[in-house]
Amino acid sequence: MTKVDSSAPTLFGGTAFNVLNEPLIAYRRVEDARREQVSLPQLLAALVRNEVRDFPALRAHQRHPWHAFLCQLAAIALHRSGRTQPWTDAADWASALRALTPDHPDDSPWCLVAPPDRPALLQAPTVADLSSWKKWMATPDELDLLVTSKNHDLKASRAHAAEPQDWLFALVSLQTQEGFLGAGNYGISRMNGGFASRPGVGIAVGALPGAGWQLDVAALLRHRDRVTERSGLRGEGGHALIWLLPWDGDLSLAFASLDPHYIELCRRARLCLLHGRLRAVTTGSSVARIDAKVLNGRTGDPWTPVDEAAGKALTLNSRGYDYRLVSELLFGSQYTGGCAQELPQASSLPDHEPVYLSMRGLVRGQGKTEGFHERRVPIAPKVRRLLAEGQRSSLARVAKERIEAIAEIRKLLWGALVALFNNGKAGNDASDGTKDRANAFARALEVAEDLRFFDDLDLEVHADDAIEARLVWLIGLSARAEAVLRQAFIAGPRSGMQRLRAQSAALSRLHGGLRSDKAPAALRVLSEHLRKQSDLRKEQAHASTH
């Protein structure tokens, strides 16, 4: 571990915190959850052996950029070494990583701290004198990209007991997923515009980081030539580690000069040692580091789905990865997934390990953050087989019909809720406040259906009688809608006469809509079933009176 004398000059002038040979990164072991402190090469070797349980110091929004950084770095090193299989020994990883920076025998590109005119990890060389850089930061969470609402959502500048790895994670997060934040603060190339976000969508196997890392590294190597050709990147000799190149803030790099798996940076930032403590200093730039605005995020990023018709990368919104978007990503034709979204061959999967569609993303807005979203949806073996057999359209049809059914039930429920809150009257003259209350309760149904959507979908896919399975689901969906309506009774009118009239009108509106002979196509099977059940009860009641 680098020892820094606190009595040294105010600004430490050497290199410090070398990730290639110092144990700066902590992970917990799969076997016993014991904390291990390792160098970067040792970590890569541990991932190969699938010994990593998790990274205890990693914040939620840093998970995907850290995973992507480790995958891209490994893929670059393996390709430059002419290998397709990762090394199992840390010494081999160290040699391969050093081979990426042959002009720097002092390892400065792998150090968190280096003289400003030399590259440091994820920090481009710049002017030797940083006196004109005015924005100093005392904690890594100040450097990180999160923008909170007036310091209320999540307190900033609180990580005063930070370790070097906290600064490393903040650097990776800032430089590989930050967007536009005012004049001089440009975002990364791998997103659709400055106010977009970098999605992280890919196939994951099991729950351990090592399995997912190995799967994605293999995908990056396997699809390297295809990404090169489709994205117009440089197959050999392209810039891979962008922080090796000097940057004065006035010139952008041509996109065509980059390696397919390039690891970028978007901000002029340097870590320094002041009186023995790590600090960061940043300044603006007049241009983005990579000239890729016209691409709208179509950079060949392994984890970014692309809307080919619209010519832009996926931008996550405040709804996050809801069931509609996930259905489109899994079964639809709107988005073309990155190479990390390719389903692996069954023969290459570990025994009994579940397969997921893993999705992460931080939603950005203008001067704000609209939430971190993460979801893992299991992909059942039969669904994987159908996808592999080219039956994506049939799965898309089933999902689309279910999404339409939920929307129609939600519409009926909303009308019933408006009647409830409007004292039993129709919703034509309802106030905006009444409609907002109805929206809140109807939204609760949709949220609940979102949570169970893919489990219910699997039941239909695996059923011997798909029509019967759909009907069972629709009956359950209508019952859950009625349960939401009845829960809303407590928020309806309180006086006796109005309460009874409002509740009766609301139930009548919901039941009438479900049984209507003019029901939309998505609910036709349900409405016919309910009408038959109603007719049968009438016949039984008539028979019992004669």
C-alpha positions as CSV (number, residue, x, y, z in Angstrom):
1,M,0.0,0.0,0.0
2,T,1.3,3.4,-0.9
3,K,2.5,5.4,2.2
4,V,2.1,9.1,2.0
5,D,3.8,11.4,4.4
6,S,1.3,14.0,5.7
7,S,4.2,16.4,6.2
8,A,5.0,16.3,2.4
9,P,4.4,19.4,0.3
10,T,0.8,20.5,-0.1
11,L,0.4,18.8,-3.5
12,F,1.9,15.4,-3.7
13,G,3.9,15.2,-7.0
14,G,4.5,11.5,-7.6
15,T,2.3,8.5,-8.4
16,A,0.2,6.8,-5.8
17,F,-2.4,4.0,-5.5
18,N,-1.4,1.7,-8.3
19,V,-4.3,-0.7,-9.0
20,L,-2.0,-3.2,-10.7
21,N,0.0,-4.0,-7.6
22,E,-1.8,-2.6,-4.6
23,P,-4.7,-4.2,-2.8
24,L,-7.2,-1.3,-3.2
25,I,-10.4,-3.1,-4.2
26,A,-12.5,-5.1,-1.7
27,Y,-14.8,-7.9,-2.5
28,R,-16.6,-10.6,-0.4
29,R,-15.9,-14.3,-1.1
30,V,-18.6,-16.6,-2.2
31,E,-17.5,-19.3,0.2
32,D,-17.7,-17.5,3.5
33,A,-18.5,-13.8,2.8
34,R,-15.0,-13.0,4.1
35,R,-13.7,-9.6,2.8
36,E,-10.7,-9.7,0.5
37,Q,-8.6,-6.7,-0.4
38,V,-7.0,-7.2,-3.8
39,S,-5.3,-5.5,-6.8
40,L,-7.1,-5.2,-10.1
41,P,-5.3,-8.2,-11.6
42,Q,-6.1,-10.3,-8.6
43,L,-9.7,-9.3,-8.9
44,L,-9.9,-10.4,-12.5
45,A,-8.4,-13.7,-11.6
46,A,-11.0,-14.1,-8.8
47,L,-13.8,-13.4,-11.3
48,V,-12.4,-16.1,-13.6
49,R,-12.6,-18.5,-10.7
50,N,-16.1,-17.2,-9.8
51,E,-15.0,-16.5,-6.2
52,V,-16.6,-13.0,-5.9
53,R,-19.8,-12.7,-4.0
54,D,-20.2,-8.9,-4.2
55,F,-18.4,-5.6,-3.8
56,P,-19.5,-4.2,-0.4
57,A,-18.3,-0.6,-1.2
58,L,-20.1,-0.4,-4.5
59,R,-23.1,1.9,-4.6
60,A,-26.2,0.7,-6.5
61,H,-25.9,3.1,-9.5
62,Q,-22.2,2.2,-9.8
63,R,-22.8,-1.5,-10.4
64,H,-23.3,-1.4,-14.2
65,P,-20.4,1.0,-15.0
66,W,-18.1,-1.1,-12.8
67,H,-19.2,-4.3,-14.5
68,A,-18.9,-2.7,-18.0
69,F,-15.4,-1.3,-17.1
70,L,-14.1,-4.7,-16.0
71,C,-15.6,-6.5,-19.1
72,Q,-14.3,-3.9,-21.6
73,L,-10.9,-3.8,-20.0
74,A,-10.6,-7.6,-20.0
75,A,-11.8,-7.9,-23.6
76,I,-9.3,-5.3,-24.8
77,A,-6.4,-7.0,-23.0
78,L,-7.4,-10.4,-24.3
79,H,-7.7,-9.2,-27.9
80,R,-4.4,-7.4,-27.8
81,S,-2.8,-10.6,-26.5
82,G,-4.4,-12.7,-29.2
83,R,-6.4,-14.8,-26.7
84,T,-10.0,-15.9,-26.4
85,Q,-9.9,-17.4,-22.9
86,P,-9.2,-15.3,-19.8
87,W,-6.1,-15.9,-17.7
88,T,-6.5,-17.6,-14.3
89,D,-3.4,-16.1,-12.8
90,A,-3.1,-12.6,-11.6
91,A,0.4,-12.2,-12.8
92,D,-0.7,-12.8,-16.4
93,W,-3.4,-10.3,-16.0
94,A,-0.9,-7.7,-14.7
95,S,1.4,-8.3,-17.7
96,A,-1.5,-8.0,-20.2
97,L,-2.7,-4.8,-18.7
98,R,0.8,-3.3,-18.6
99,A,1.1,-4.3,-22.3
100,L,-1.7,-1.8,-23.0
101,T,0.4,1.1,-21.8
102,P,3.9,0.3,-23.0
103,D,4.9,4.0,-23.1
104,H,4.4,4.3,-19.3
105,P,6.8,2.0,-17.5
106,D,6.0,3.8,-14.2
107,D,2.4,2.5,-14.4
108,S,1.0,6.1,-14.1
109,P,-2.1,5.2,-16.3
110,W,-3.0,2.6,-13.6
111,C,-2.5,4.9,-10.6
112,L,-5.2,7.0,-9.1
113,V,-2.7,9.8,-8.5
114,A,-0.1,10.9,-11.0
115,P,1.5,14.2,-12.1
116,P,-1.1,16.1,-14.1
117,D,0.9,16.1,-17.3
118,R,0.9,12.2,-17.3
119,P,-2.1,9.9,-17.6
120,A,-3.7,8.5,-14.5
121,L,-6.4,6.0,-14.3
122,L,-9.5,7.4,-16.1
123,Q,-7.8,10.8,-16.0
124,A,-6.3,12.3,-19.2
125,P,-3.0,14.1,-19.2
126,T,-3.4,17.9,-19.1
127,V,-1.5,21.0,-18.2
128,A,1.1,20.6,-15.4
129,D,-0.3,23.5,-13.4
130,L,-3.8,22.9,-11.9
131,S,-4.0,26.3,-10.3
132,S,-6.7,27.4,-12.8
133,W,-8.9,24.5,-12.0
134,K,-11.2,25.8,-9.3
135,K,-13.7,23.0,-8.4
136,W,-12.1,21.0,-5.6
137,M,-13.9,18.1,-4.1
138,A,-13.2,16.6,-0.7
139,T,-15.3,13.3,-1.0
140,P,-15.9,10.8,-3.9
141,D,-19.6,11.3,-3.8
142,E,-19.1,14.9,-4.8
143,L,-17.2,13.7,-7.8
144,D,-19.8,11.0,-8.7
145,L,-22.6,11.8,-11.1
146,L,-25.7,11.8,-8.8
147,V,-27.7,15.0,-8.8
148,T,-30.1,15.3,-5.9
149,S,-32.9,17.7,-5.2
150,K,-31.5,20.5,-3.2
151,N,-29.4,18.0,-1.2
152,H,-32.6,16.5,0.2
153,D,-32.9,13.1,-1.6
154,L,-29.4,11.9,-0.8
155,K,-26.9,14.0,1.1
156,A,-23.9,15.0,-0.9
157,S,-20.3,15.2,0.4
158,R,-20.8,12.7,3.2
159,A,-18.1,10.1,2.4
160,H,-15.4,11.7,4.5
161,A,-14.0,8.3,5.6
162,A,-13.6,7.3,2.0
163,E,-11.0,4.7,0.8
164,P,-9.1,4.8,-2.5
165,Q,-11.6,2.3,-4.0
166,D,-14.4,4.8,-3.3
167,W,-12.6,7.3,-5.5
168,L,-12.1,4.6,-8.1
169,F,-15.8,3.7,-8.2
170,A,-16.7,7.4,-8.4
171,L,-14.3,7.9,-11.3
172,V,-15.7,4.9,-13.3
173,S,-19.2,6.2,-12.6
174,L,-18.5,9.7,-13.6
175,Q,-16.4,9.0,-16.7
176,T,-18.4,6.2,-18.2
177,Q,-22.1,7.2,-17.6
178,E,-22.3,10.9,-16.9
179,G,-24.4,13.2,-19.1
180,F,-24.5,16.9,-19.9
181,L,-24.6,19.1,-16.8
182,G,-24.3,22.7,-18.0
183,A,-21.8,24.6,-20.1
184,G,-18.4,22.9,-20.2
185,N,-19.7,19.7,-18.6
186,Y,-20.3,17.3,-21.5
187,G,-21.5,13.7,-21.3
188,I,-20.4,10.4,-22.6
189,S,-20.8,9.2,-26.2
190,R,-22.6,6.0,-25.2
191,M,-26.0,7.6,-24.7
192,N,-28.7,9.2,-26.7
193,G,-28.0,12.9,-25.9
194,G,-26.8,14.8,-22.9
195,F,-30.0,14.3,-20.8
196,A,-30.3,10.6,-21.6
197,S,-28.7,7.7,-19.7
198,R,-26.5,4.7,-20.4
199,P,-28.6,1.6,-20.0
200,G,-27.2,-1.7,-18.9
201,V,-29.3,-4.5,-20.5
202,G,-27.8,-8.0,-20.8
203,I,-28.2,-11.7,-20.1
204,A,-27.1,-12.8,-16.6
205,V,-26.6,-16.3,-15.3
206,G,-27.0,-17.0,-11.6
207,A,-26.4,-14.3,-9.0
208,L,-22.6,-14.1,-8.9
209,P,-20.7,-11.3,-10.6
210,G,-18.1,-13.7,-12.0
211,A,-20.5,-15.7,-14.1
212,G,-22.0,-12.6,-15.7
213,W,-18.5,-11.1,-16.3
214,Q,-17.3,-14.3,-18.0
215,L,-20.4,-14.4,-20.2
216,D,-20.1,-10.8,-21.3
217,V,-16.4,-10.9,-21.9
218,A,-16.9,-13.9,-24.2
219,A,-19.7,-12.0,-26.0
220,L,-17.5,-8.9,-26.5
221,L,-14.7,-11.0,-28.0
222,R,-17.1,-13.1,-30.2
223,H,-18.9,-10.0,-31.6
224,R,-15.9,-7.7,-31.9
225,D,-15.7,-7.9,-35.7
226,R,-19.4,-7.4,-36.1
227,V,-19.4,-4.3,-33.8
228,T,-16.5,-2.9,-35.7
229,E,-18.2,-3.2,-39.1
230,R,-21.6,-2.0,-38.0
231,S,-20.4,1.0,-35.9
232,G,-17.6,2.2,-38.1
233,L,-14.9,1.7,-35.5
234,R,-11.3,0.7,-36.0
235,G,-10.7,-3.0,-35.7
236,E,-7.0,-2.8,-35.0
237,G,-4.9,0.0,-33.5
238,G,-7.9,2.1,-32.4
239,H,-7.8,4.1,-29.2
240,A,-9.0,1.8,-26.4
241,L,-8.0,3.5,-23.1
242,I,-9.0,7.1,-23.8
243,W,-7.3,8.4,-20.7
244,L,-3.9,7.8,-22.3
245,L,-4.4,10.7,-24.7
246,P,-3.7,14.3,-23.7
247,W,-6.7,16.5,-23.5
248,D,-6.8,20.3,-23.2
249,G,-10.6,20.5,-23.5
250,D,-10.6,22.0,-26.9
251,L,-10.4,19.0,-29.2
252,S,-12.7,16.0,-29.7
253,L,-11.6,12.5,-30.8
254,A,-13.1,11.2,-34.0
255,F,-15.4,8.3,-33.3
256,A,-13.9,6.3,-36.2
257,S,-10.5,6.3,-34.4
258,L,-11.7,4.2,-31.5
259,D,-11.4,0.6,-30.6
260,P,-14.8,-1.3,-30.6
261,H,-14.5,-1.7,-26.8
262,Y,-13.1,1.7,-26.0
263,I,-13.3,2.9,-22.3
264,E,-14.1,6.5,-22.5
265,L,-14.0,9.5,-20.2
266,C,-16.1,12.6,-20.5
267,R,-14.7,15.1,-17.9
268,R,-11.4,16.8,-17.2
269,A,-10.8,15.5,-13.7
270,R,-7.7,14.7,-11.6
271,L,-7.2,13.1,-8.3
272,C,-4.5,14.7,-6.1
273,L,-3.1,14.1,-2.6
274,L,-3.4,17.2,-0.4
275,H,-1.7,16.7,3.0
276,G,-2.0,13.0,2.6
277,R,-5.7,12.9,1.7
278,L,-7.2,12.2,-1.7
279,R,-9.0,15.1,-3.3
280,A,-10.5,15.7,-6.7
281,V,-10.3,18.8,-8.9
282,T,-12.2,19.3,-12.1
283,T,-12.6,21.9,-14.8
284,G,-14.8,22.3,-17.9
285,S,-14.1,21.7,-21.6
286,S,-15.3,23.5,-24.7
287,V,-16.2,20.3,-26.5
288,A,-17.2,16.7,-25.8
289,R,-14.2,14.3,-25.6
290,I,-15.6,12.1,-28.4
291,D,-17.3,13.5,-31.4
292,A,-20.3,11.2,-31.6
293,K,-23.4,13.5,-31.2
294,V,-24.9,12.5,-34.5
295,L,-24.9,8.8,-33.6
296,N,-27.5,9.3,-30.8
297,G,-25.8,6.6,-28.7
298,R,-25.5,4.0,-31.5
299,T,-21.9,3.2,-30.6
300,G,-21.9,-0.6,-30.4
301,D,-22.1,-0.6,-26.6
302,P,-22.7,-4.2,-25.6
303,W,-25.4,-3.3,-23.1
304,T,-27.4,-0.7,-25.0
305,P,-30.5,-1.6,-27.0
306,V,-30.9,0.5,-30.2
307,D,-34.1,1.6,-31.8
308,E,-33.0,1.1,-35.4
309,A,-36.0,2.7,-37.0
310,A,-35.7,5.9,-34.9
311,G,-31.9,5.8,-35.2
312,K,-31.2,6.2,-31.5
313,A,-30.2,4.2,-28.4
314,L,-32.7,3.4,-25.7
315,T,-33.3,6.2,-23.2
316,L,-34.8,5.0,-19.9
317,N,-37.5,7.2,-18.5
318,S,-38.9,7.6,-15.0
319,R,-41.1,4.5,-15.4
320,G,-37.9,2.5,-15.5
321,Y,-37.9,-1.1,-16.7
322,D,-41.7,-1.7,-16.5
323,Y,-43.4,-4.7,-17.9
324,R,-44.2,-3.0,-21.2
325,L,-40.5,-2.0,-21.9
326,V,-39.2,-5.3,-20.7
327,S,-41.6,-7.2,-23.0
328,E,-40.4,-5.1,-25.9
329,L,-36.7,-5.8,-25.0
330,L,-37.3,-9.5,-24.7
331,F,-39.8,-10.3,-27.4
332,G,-40.4,-7.2,-29.5
333,S,-38.8,-5.9,-32.7
334,Q,-38.4,-2.2,-31.9
335,Y,-35.0,-2.6,-30.2
336,T,-31.9,-4.4,-31.4
337,G,-30.0,-5.6,-28.3
338,G,-26.3,-5.2,-27.8
339,C,-24.1,-8.3,-27.9
340,A,-24.5,-8.8,-24.1
341,Q,-28.2,-9.4,-24.7
342,E,-27.6,-12.5,-26.9
343,L,-28.9,-15.7,-25.3
344,P,-26.1,-18.2,-24.7
345,Q,-26.2,-21.7,-25.9
346,A,-27.8,-24.1,-23.4
347,S,-24.6,-26.2,-23.5
348,S,-22.5,-23.3,-22.3
349,L,-24.6,-22.6,-19.2
350,P,-23.7,-23.9,-15.8
351,D,-26.0,-26.7,-14.5
352,H,-29.2,-25.5,-12.8
353,E,-28.2,-21.8,-13.0
354,P,-31.2,-19.6,-13.8
355,V,-30.9,-17.2,-16.7
356,Y,-32.1,-13.6,-16.4
357,L,-32.5,-10.5,-18.5
358,S,-30.6,-8.1,-16.3
359,M,-31.4,-4.4,-16.6
360,R,-30.0,-1.4,-14.8
361,G,-30.0,2.3,-15.5
362,L,-29.9,5.7,-13.9
363,V,-32.6,8.1,-15.3
364,R,-31.3,11.5,-15.9
365,G,-33.2,14.7,-16.3
366,Q,-32.4,18.4,-16.8
367,G,-30.4,19.2,-13.7
368,K,-31.8,16.2,-11.7
369,T,-31.8,12.5,-11.3
370,E,-35.1,10.7,-11.7
371,G,-34.2,7.4,-10.0
372,F,-32.0,4.4,-10.3
373,H,-33.8,1.4,-11.8
374,E,-32.8,-2.2,-11.6
375,R,-34.7,-5.4,-12.6
376,R,-33.9,-9.0,-13.3
377,V,-36.5,-11.1,-15.2
378,P,-36.1,-14.9,-15.2
379,I,-36.1,-16.4,-18.7
380,A,-37.5,-19.9,-18.5
381,P,-36.0,-22.7,-20.5
382,K,-39.0,-23.0,-22.7
383,V,-39.0,-19.3,-23.5
384,R,-35.3,-19.5,-24.3
385,R,-36.0,-22.4,-26.6
386,L,-38.8,-20.5,-28.4
387,L,-36.5,-17.5,-28.8
388,A,-33.7,-19.7,-30.2
389,E,-36.2,-21.3,-32.6
390,G,-37.2,-18.0,-34.0
391,Q,-40.6,-17.8,-32.4
392,R,-40.1,-14.3,-30.9
393,S,-43.2,-13.0,-32.8
394,S,-45.5,-15.5,-31.1
395,L,-44.1,-14.6,-27.7
396,A,-44.5,-10.9,-28.5
397,R,-48.1,-11.5,-29.5
398,V,-48.9,-13.1,-26.2
399,A,-47.2,-10.4,-24.2
400,K,-48.9,-7.7,-26.3
401,E,-52.4,-9.2,-25.7
402,R,-51.7,-9.3,-22.0
403,I,-50.5,-5.7,-21.9
404,E,-53.6,-4.6,-23.8
405,A,-55.8,-6.6,-21.3
406,I,-54.2,-4.9,-18.3
407,A,-54.7,-1.5,-20.0
408,E,-58.4,-2.2,-20.6
409,I,-59.0,-3.5,-17.1
410,R,-57.2,-0.4,-15.7
411,K,-59.5,1.8,-17.9
412,L,-62.6,0.1,-16.5
413,L,-61.3,0.4,-13.0
414,W,-60.5,4.0,-13.4
415,G,-64.1,4.8,-14.6
416,A,-65.5,2.9,-11.6
417,L,-63.2,4.8,-9.2
418,V,-64.2,8.1,-10.7
419,A,-67.9,7.2,-10.1
420,L,-67.0,6.2,-6.6
421,F,-65.3,9.5,-5.8
422,N,-67.9,11.5,-7.7
423,N,-70.8,10.3,-5.4
424,G,-72.0,7.8,-8.0
425,K,-72.2,10.2,-10.9
426,A,-70.6,9.6,-14.3
427,G,-67.1,11.1,-14.8
428,N,-68.0,13.7,-17.3
429,D,-68.2,16.4,-14.7
430,A,-65.6,15.0,-12.3
431,S,-63.0,17.5,-11.0
432,D,-59.3,17.1,-11.7
433,G,-58.8,16.2,-8.0
434,T,-61.3,13.3,-8.4
435,K,-59.5,12.1,-11.5
436,D,-56.2,12.3,-9.7
437,R,-57.5,10.1,-6.8
438,A,-58.8,7.6,-9.3
439,N,-55.4,7.6,-11.1
440,A,-53.6,6.8,-7.8
441,F,-55.7,3.8,-7.1
442,A,-55.7,2.5,-10.7
443,R,-52.0,2.9,-10.8
444,A,-51.7,0.5,-7.8
445,L,-53.3,-2.2,-9.9
446,E,-50.8,-1.7,-12.7
447,V,-47.9,-1.8,-10.3
448,A,-49.1,-5.0,-8.8
449,E,-49.6,-6.6,-12.2
450,D,-46.1,-5.4,-13.3
451,L,-44.6,-7.4,-10.4
452,R,-46.3,-10.7,-11.5
453,F,-46.5,-10.1,-15.2
454,F,-43.7,-12.4,-16.4
455,D,-44.5,-15.2,-13.9
456,D,-48.1,-15.2,-15.2
457,L,-46.8,-15.1,-18.8
458,D,-44.7,-18.2,-18.2
459,L,-47.7,-20.1,-16.9
460,E,-49.5,-19.5,-20.3
461,V,-46.4,-20.3,-22.3
462,H,-46.0,-23.6,-20.4
463,A,-49.7,-24.5,-20.3
464,D,-51.1,-27.4,-22.3
465,D,-54.2,-25.3,-23.0
466,A,-53.1,-21.7,-23.6
467,I,-56.7,-20.4,-24.0
468,E,-57.7,-21.8,-20.6
469,A,-54.6,-20.4,-19.0
470,R,-55.4,-17.0,-20.4
471,L,-59.0,-17.1,-19.1
472,V,-57.8,-18.1,-15.7
473,W,-55.4,-15.1,-15.7
474,L,-58.1,-12.7,-16.9
475,I,-60.5,-13.9,-14.2
476,G,-57.8,-13.3,-11.6
477,L,-57.0,-9.9,-13.1
478,S,-60.6,-8.8,-12.9
479,A,-60.9,-10.0,-9.3
480,R,-57.8,-8.1,-8.4
481,A,-59.2,-5.0,-10.0
482,E,-62.4,-5.4,-8.0
483,A,-60.3,-5.8,-4.8
484,V,-58.6,-2.4,-5.5
485,L,-62.0,-0.8,-6.0
486,R,-63.3,-2.2,-2.7
487,Q,-60.1,-1.0,-1.0
488,A,-60.9,2.5,-2.3
489,F,-64.3,2.5,-0.6
490,I,-62.6,3.9,2.5
491,A,-61.6,6.9,0.5
492,G,-65.1,7.4,-1.0
493,P,-68.1,9.3,0.3
494,R,-68.7,9.0,4.1
495,S,-72.3,9.9,4.6
496,G,-74.6,6.9,4.5
497,M,-76.8,7.6,1.5
498,Q,-74.0,8.9,-0.7
499,R,-71.7,6.1,0.3
500,L,-74.0,3.3,-0.6
501,R,-75.0,5.0,-3.9
502,A,-71.4,5.6,-4.8
503,Q,-70.2,2.1,-4.0
504,S,-73.1,0.5,-5.9
505,A,-72.5,2.7,-8.9
506,A,-68.8,2.0,-8.9
507,L,-69.3,-1.8,-8.7
508,S,-72.0,-1.7,-11.4
509,R,-69.8,0.3,-13.7
510,L,-66.9,-2.2,-13.3
511,H,-69.0,-5.4,-13.6
512,G,-71.0,-4.0,-16.5
513,G,-67.8,-3.1,-18.4
514,L,-66.4,-6.6,-17.8
515,R,-69.6,-8.3,-19.0
516,S,-70.3,-6.0,-21.9
517,D,-71.0,-7.6,-25.4
518,K,-69.0,-4.6,-26.7
519,A,-65.9,-5.5,-24.7
520,P,-62.6,-4.9,-26.5
521,A,-60.8,-7.8,-28.1
522,A,-58.3,-8.1,-25.3
523,L,-61.2,-8.9,-22.8
524,R,-63.6,-10.7,-25.2
525,V,-62.8,-14.2,-23.8
526,L,-63.4,-12.9,-20.2
527,S,-66.6,-11.1,-21.0
528,E,-68.1,-14.1,-22.8
529,H,-67.2,-16.3,-19.8
530,L,-68.7,-13.9,-17.3
531,R,-71.9,-13.6,-19.4
532,K,-72.2,-17.4,-19.6
533,Q,-71.7,-17.6,-15.8
534,S,-74.4,-15.0,-15.2
535,D,-76.8,-16.7,-17.5
536,L,-76.2,-20.0,-15.8
537,R,-76.9,-18.5,-12.4
538,K,-80.1,-17.0,-13.7
539,E,-81.2,-20.4,-15.1
540,Q,-80.3,-22.1,-11.8
541,A,-82.2,-19.5,-9.8
542,H,-85.2,-19.8,-12.1
543,A,-85.2,-23.6,-11.8
544,S,-85.1,-23.4,-8.0
545,T,-88.3,-21.3,-7.9
546,H,-90.3,-23.8,-10.0
